[in-house]
Amino acid sequence: MARYTESACRLCRREGEKLFLKGSRCYSGKCAVSRRSYAPGQHGQAQMRRKMSEYGIQMREKQKTKRFYGVLEKQFHKTFQTAERMQGKTGENLLSLLERRYDNVVYRMGLASSRSEARQLVLHGHYTVNGNKANIPSMFLNAGDEVAVAEGSRDSAKFKDMEAGRTVPHWLNVNMEQLKGTVVSLPGREDIDLEVKERLIVELYSK
């Protein structure tokens, strides 16, 4: 399976904003964006001052969204094609589908410190969906689906020390004492905190 293996902080610096890829580190003074708010590399500061073309602006919006959710190009494009076939606005459908990814839901529920950690824990079978083993991070969850830490994983120090603290979106209902949560409804555009102009992504793929 293809995956990004370089520094996650470089991705945030390239986009010029926090993408919350490193869990608690992103909220501390160690955050790379707080210390160096320009693009990485020898010419990083010059790149931030350069005026981008229309195509460049559209590309940056797509790259930012991909990196925020930890999705590579092939899977992102496949999700976009699914969004196109759905009723409603393609851009909003795309963001809703990305929010409904299994790994993202685990992260949003507070059952993992970052999306990358959620993805790894899902792959290793530490969660169940509706009481059944599920280890495919890209699967889409629906309203009524229940995600829980698997019985065999509950004694792990990782989950024993887990505490409530992160704000959980209203489309999810979480019980941290029982280490489980439910998808109450499908997320709408107003539920997504990523500052992205999804219209630009649609325009990019429509060329």
JOURQUI-V249680 format. One record per run of one state. SS is the DSSP state (H for helix, E for strand, C for the rest). FROM is the first residue (numbers start at 0). TO is the last residue. If there is no record, write none. Layout:
SS,FROM,TO ; SS,FROM,TO
//
This chain:
C,0,6 ; H,7,14 ; C,15,21 ; H,22,26 ; C,27,30 ; H,31,34 ; C,35,42 ; H,43,48 ; C,49,52 ; H,53,68 ; C,69,71 ; H,72,84 ; C,85,88 ; H,89,98 ; C,99,99 ; E,100,100 ; H,101,107 ; C,108,113 ; H,114,122 ; C,123,125 ; E,126,128 ; C,129,130 ; E,131,132 ; C,133,138 ; E,139,139 ; C,140,144 ; E,145,148 ; C,149,149 ; H,150,152 ; C,153,155 ; H,156,159 ; C,160,170 ; E,171,174 ; C,175,178 ; E,179,182 ; C,183,187 ; H,188,190 ; C,191,196 ; H,197,204 ; C,205,206
//
